[in-house]
Amino acid sequence: MAEGGNLVSVDFEVFGKVQGVFFRRYTQKKAKELHIVGWVMNTHRGTVLGQLQGSTEAVKSMKHWLSKKGSRQSKIDKAEFRDERTIDSTTYKSFTIKR
């Protein structure tokens, strides 16, 4: 993906009804629309965990989407974002669903 400029990386965890509602697939689709790379996966705790890497604006949009929208059938209680930092280049080539 991109290098230099205003790239950020942030880890996220989404709580609520976010498993069994195509949340990971919708997250992947939205990330690709925003040109964000990273990954998403279900946890044993019933949450969805992942990492976003992209432009500051794209990551800001994705954080809003993860906090307020999600997939059509999901019910988001809260989204937590951790370890947000500026990066020189992205670690990932695409946005993947980990199993």
C-alpha positions as CSV (number, residue, x, y, z in Angstrom):
1,M,0.0,0.0,0.0
2,A,1.1,3.6,0.5
3,E,4.3,4.8,2.1
4,G,5.3,8.0,3.9
5,G,2.8,10.8,4.6
6,N,0.0,10.5,7.1
7,L,-0.2,6.7,7.7
8,V,-1.5,5.3,11.0
9,S,-2.0,1.9,12.6
10,V,-4.5,1.1,15.3
11,D,-5.7,-2.0,17.0
12,F,-9.4,-2.4,17.7
13,E,-11.9,-4.6,19.5
14,V,-15.7,-4.5,19.0
15,F,-18.1,-5.7,21.6
16,G,-21.8,-6.6,21.2
17,K,-23.6,-8.9,18.8
18,V,-20.8,-9.0,16.3
19,Q,-20.4,-12.8,15.7
20,G,-22.6,-14.7,13.3
21,V,-23.8,-11.5,11.7
22,F,-21.3,-11.3,8.8
23,F,-19.4,-8.6,10.8
24,R,-15.9,-9.7,9.6
25,R,-17.0,-9.8,5.9
26,Y,-18.6,-6.3,6.1
27,T,-15.5,-5.0,7.9
28,Q,-13.3,-6.4,5.2
29,K,-15.6,-4.8,2.5
30,K,-15.6,-1.4,4.2
31,A,-11.8,-1.5,4.7
32,K,-11.2,-2.2,1.1
33,E,-13.5,0.7,0.1
34,L,-11.4,3.0,2.3
35,H,-8.1,1.5,1.0
36,I,-7.3,0.3,4.5
37,V,-5.1,-2.8,5.1
38,G,-4.9,-5.1,8.1
39,W,-7.0,-7.9,9.5
40,V,-10.1,-8.9,11.5
41,M,-11.0,-12.0,13.5
42,N,-13.5,-13.4,16.0
43,T,-12.3,-14.1,19.6
44,H,-13.4,-16.7,22.0
45,R,-14.9,-13.9,24.1
46,G,-17.5,-13.1,21.5
47,T,-15.8,-10.0,20.3
48,V,-14.2,-9.0,17.0
49,L,-10.5,-8.1,17.1
50,G,-8.3,-6.5,14.4
51,Q,-5.8,-4.0,13.2
52,L,-6.2,-1.1,10.7
53,Q,-3.5,0.6,8.7
54,G,-4.1,3.4,6.3
55,S,-4.3,7.2,5.9
56,T,-5.4,9.2,9.0
57,E,-8.7,10.2,7.4
58,A,-9.5,6.6,6.2
59,V,-8.8,5.1,9.6
60,K,-10.9,7.8,11.2
61,S,-13.8,6.9,8.9
62,M,-13.3,3.2,9.7
63,K,-13.2,3.8,13.4
64,H,-16.6,5.6,13.2
65,W,-18.0,2.7,11.1
66,L,-16.7,0.1,13.6
67,S,-18.2,2.1,16.5
68,K,-21.6,3.0,15.0
69,K,-22.5,1.0,12.0
70,G,-21.1,-2.5,11.5
71,S,-23.0,-5.1,9.5
72,R,-26.7,-4.9,9.1
73,Q,-27.5,-7.5,11.7
74,S,-24.9,-6.5,14.2
75,K,-25.5,-4.6,17.5
76,I,-22.4,-2.8,18.6
77,D,-22.2,-2.1,22.3
78,K,-18.8,-0.5,22.1
79,A,-15.6,-0.3,20.2
80,E,-12.2,0.1,21.8
81,F,-9.1,1.4,19.9
82,R,-5.6,0.9,21.3
83,D,-2.0,1.6,20.4
84,E,-2.7,4.2,17.6
85,R,0.6,5.3,16.1
86,T,2.1,6.9,13.0
87,I,3.8,4.5,10.7
88,D,6.2,4.9,7.8
89,S,4.7,2.1,5.7
90,T,2.0,-0.5,6.0
91,T,2.7,-4.0,7.2
92,Y,0.0,-5.7,5.2
93,K,-0.8,-5.9,1.5
94,S,-4.6,-6.2,1.9
95,F,-7.4,-6.5,4.5
96,T,-7.8,-10.2,5.5
97,I,-10.2,-12.2,7.7
98,K,-8.2,-14.4,10.1
99,R,-9.8,-17.7,11.2
